Amino acid sequence: MEATTLYDRLGGADGIETVVDEFYDRMLDDEQMQPFFEDVDMERQRQHQALFISQVAGGPAEYSGENMRAAHRELDLTQDDFETVVSHLRAALAACGADEADADEVIAAVRGLEDDVLCR
């Protein structure tokens, strides 16, 4: 039986958790991105990101954190920072076995929030 939702194709909650862990490992290894996480509770951050990806992938979890603009307002992110995030997320998805079309769906959801994340 073929998985019917993006959430299922990403491996459900466990698969998304693996992607999120891979994503934040990459982010925290990136000197450009490290300063954004200095005072962040990473366990909580990983949980919020997993809920967000689950929601955009059609899963049962509902993201209940701050809206994107409020959550990123004080970070003063640049377009280059945003592109780095997208690049790390795409690489994390690939490393965890997501096919390109499924990764494109997740990235499209993230790109749909670009103006809010960059507070434009």
KOLTORDO-78195 format. One record per residue (C-alpha): residue in one letter; residue number from 0; x, y, z. Coordinates in nm, 4 decimals. Example, Ala and Ser with C-alpha at 12.3 -4.5 7.8 and 13.67 -1.06 7.14 Angstrom:
+------+-----+----------+----------+----------+
! type ! seq !       px !       py !       pz !
+------+-----+----------+----------+----------+
!    A !   0 !   1.2300 !  -0.4500 !   0.7800 !
!    S !   1 !   1.3670 !  -0.1060 !   0.7140 !
+------+-----+----------+----------+----------+
# end
This chain:
+------+-----+----------+----------+----------+
! type ! seq !       px !       py !       pz !
+------+-----+----------+----------+----------+
!    M !   0 !   0.0000 !   0.0000 !   0.0000 !
!    E !   1 !   0.1422 !   0.3368 !  -0.1038 !
!    A !   2 !   0.1650 !   0.6226 !   0.1479 !
!    T !   3 !  -0.0956 !   0.8792 !   0.0487 !
!    T !   4 !   0.0028 !   1.1951 !   0.2318 !
!    L !   5 !   0.3278 !   1.3865 !   0.2429 !
!    Y !   6 !   0.3262 !   1.3222 !   0.6176 !
!    D !   7 !   0.3185 !   0.9454 !   0.5533 !
!    R !   8 !   0.5826 !   0.9656 !   0.2801 !
!    L !   9 !   0.8141 !   1.1497 !   0.5192 !
!    G !  10 !   0.7756 !   0.8630 !   0.7665 !
!    G !  11 !   0.5117 !   1.0066 !   0.9965 !
!    A !  12 !   0.6073 !   1.1546 !   1.3325 !
!    D !  13 !   0.9266 !   0.9487 !   1.3624 !
!    G !  14 !   1.0453 !   1.0338 !   1.0120 !
!    I !  15 !   0.9770 !   1.4032 !   1.0596 !
!    E !  16 !   1.1565 !   1.3997 !   1.3941 !
!    T !  17 !   1.4588 !   1.2469 !   1.2187 !
!    V !  18 !   1.4490 !   1.5182 !   0.9498 !
!    V !  19 !   1.4244 !   1.7894 !   1.2163 !
!    D !  20 !   1.7189 !   1.6453 !   1.4096 !
!    E !  21 !   1.9275 !   1.6290 !   1.0912 !
!    F !  22 !   1.8219 !   1.9851 !   1.0007 !
!    Y !  23 !   1.9208 !   2.1323 !   1.3376 !
!    D !  24 !   2.2455 !   1.9359 !   1.3456 !
!    R !  25 !   2.3298 !   2.1031 !   1.0153 !
!    M !  26 !   2.2159 !   2.4451 !   1.1364 !
!    L !  27 !   2.4206 !   2.4224 !   1.4552 !
!    D !  28 !   2.7291 !   2.3118 !   1.2608 !
!    D !  29 !   2.7001 !   2.6192 !   1.0366 !
!    E !  30 !   2.8967 !   2.9148 !   1.1747 !
!    Q !  31 !   2.6614 !   3.1590 !   0.9982 !
!    M !  32 !   2.3591 !   3.0074 !   1.1728 !
!    Q !  33 !   2.5024 !   2.9299 !   1.5188 !
!    P !  34 !   2.4497 !   3.2795 !   1.6653 !
!    F !  35 !   2.0740 !   3.2558 !   1.6100 !
!    F !  36 !   2.0544 !   2.9608 !   1.8495 !
!    E !  37 !   2.2798 !   3.0744 !   2.1350 !
!    D !  38 !   1.9989 !   3.1278 !   2.3853 !
!    V !  39 !   1.7454 !   2.8842 !   2.2379 !
!    D !  40 !   1.6026 !   2.5818 !   2.4162 !
!    M !  41 !   1.6852 !   2.3408 !   2.1355 !
!    E !  42 !   1.4640 !   2.0596 !   2.2625 !
!    R !  43 !   1.1657 !   2.2939 !   2.2534 !
!    Q !  44 !   1.2785 !   2.4352 !   1.9173 !
!    R !  45 !   1.3016 !   2.0871 !   1.7663 !
!    Q !  46 !   0.9535 !   2.0022 !   1.8970 !
!    H !  47 !   0.8050 !   2.3179 !   1.7446 !
!    Q !  48 !   0.9755 !   2.2529 !   1.4104 !
!    A !  49 !   0.8515 !   1.8922 !   1.4051 !
!    L !  50 !   0.4961 !   2.0122 !   1.4720 !
!    F !  51 !   0.5265 !   2.2742 !   1.1990 !
!    I !  52 !   0.6528 !   2.0265 !   0.9381 !
!    S !  53 !   0.3903 !   1.7733 !   1.0455 !
!    Q !  54 !   0.1169 !   2.0297 !   0.9938 !
!    V !  55 !   0.2359 !   2.1454 !   0.6511 !
!    A !  56 !   0.2756 !   1.7794 !   0.5501 !
!    G !  57 !  -0.0861 !   1.6996 !   0.6322 !
!    G !  58 !  -0.0200 !   1.5168 !   0.9563 !
!    P !  59 !  -0.2305 !   1.5142 !   1.2703 !
!    A !  60 !  -0.0089 !   1.7510 !   1.4710 !
!    E !  61 !  -0.1049 !   2.1147 !   1.4956 !
!    Y !  62 !   0.1622 !   2.3808 !   1.5277 !
!    S !  63 !   0.0715 !   2.6056 !   1.8177 !
!    G !  64 !   0.3803 !   2.8217 !   1.8543 !
!    E !  65 !   0.4116 !   3.1906 !   1.7867 !
!    N !  66 !   0.3259 !   3.3062 !   1.4401 !
!    M !  67 !   0.6272 !   3.3223 !   1.2114 !
!    R !  68 !   0.6603 !   3.7000 !   1.2124 !
!    A !  69 !   0.6532 !   3.7210 !   1.5924 !
!    A !  70 !   0.8902 !   3.4268 !   1.6339 !
!    H !  71 !   1.1506 !   3.5794 !   1.4007 !
!    R !  72 !   1.1020 !   3.9526 !   1.4650 !
!    E !  73 !   1.4090 !   4.0017 !   1.6850 !
!    L !  74 !   1.6453 !   3.7896 !   1.4723 !
!    D !  75 !   1.7040 !   4.0389 !   1.1906 !
!    L !  76 !   1.7378 !   3.7584 !   0.9350 !
!    T !  77 !   1.8636 !   3.8368 !   0.5868 !
!    Q !  78 !   1.7695 !   3.6823 !   0.2539 !
!    D !  79 !   2.1021 !   3.4963 !   0.2649 !
!    D !  80 !   2.0120 !   3.3536 !   0.6078 !
!    F !  81 !   1.6772 !   3.2379 !   0.4731 !
!    E !  82 !   1.8407 !   3.0696 !   0.1737 !
!    T !  83 !   2.0844 !   2.8947 !   0.4085 !
!    V !  84 !   1.7924 !   2.7600 !   0.6120 !
!    V !  85 !   1.6237 !   2.6342 !   0.2949 !
!    S !  86 !   1.9474 !   2.4720 !   0.1807 !
!    H !  87 !   1.9971 !   2.2929 !   0.5140 !
!    L !  88 !   1.6357 !   2.1780 !   0.5193 !
!    R !  89 !   1.6584 !   2.0420 !   0.1655 !
!    A !  90 !   1.9842 !   1.8622 !   0.2529 !
!    A !  91 !   1.8296 !   1.7183 !   0.5703 !
!    L !  92 !   1.5286 !   1.5910 !   0.3773 !
!    A !  93 !   1.7558 !   1.4280 !   0.1179 !
!    A !  94 !   1.9792 !   1.2741 !   0.3853 !
!    C !  95 !   1.6704 !   1.1218 !   0.5471 !
!    G !  96 !   1.5516 !   0.9669 !   0.2229 !
!    A !  97 !   1.2812 !   1.2102 !   0.1118 !
!    D !  98 !   1.2403 !   1.2115 !  -0.2627 !
!    E !  99 !   1.2840 !   1.5370 !  -0.4510 !
!    A ! 100 !   0.9118 !   1.5970 !  -0.5096 !
!    D ! 101 !   0.8335 !   1.5551 !  -0.1400 !
!    A ! 102 !   1.1228 !   1.7819 !  -0.0432 !
!    D ! 103 !   0.9907 !   2.0382 !  -0.2923 !
!    E ! 104 !   0.6518 !   2.0337 !  -0.1146 !
!    V ! 105 !   0.8111 !   2.1018 !   0.2245 !
!    I ! 106 !   1.0341 !   2.3738 !   0.0799 !
!    A ! 107 !   0.7356 !   2.5359 !  -0.0943 !
!    A ! 108 !   0.5568 !   2.5582 !   0.2413 !
!    V ! 109 !   0.8631 !   2.7199 !   0.3986 !
!    R ! 110 !   0.9018 !   2.9610 !   0.1065 !
!    G ! 111 !   0.5370 !   3.0569 !   0.1517 !
!    L ! 112 !   0.6352 !   3.2007 !   0.4883 !
!    E ! 113 !   0.9409 !   3.3888 !   0.3642 !
!    D ! 114 !   0.7968 !   3.7399 !   0.4039 !
!    D ! 115 !   0.6863 !   3.6656 !   0.7603 !
!    V ! 116 !   1.0171 !   3.5034 !   0.8575 !
!    L ! 117 !   1.2087 !   3.7994 !   0.7126 !
!    C ! 118 !   0.9547 !   4.0464 !   0.8607 !
!    R ! 119 !   0.8904 !   4.2190 !   0.5284 !
+------+-----+----------+----------+----------+
# end
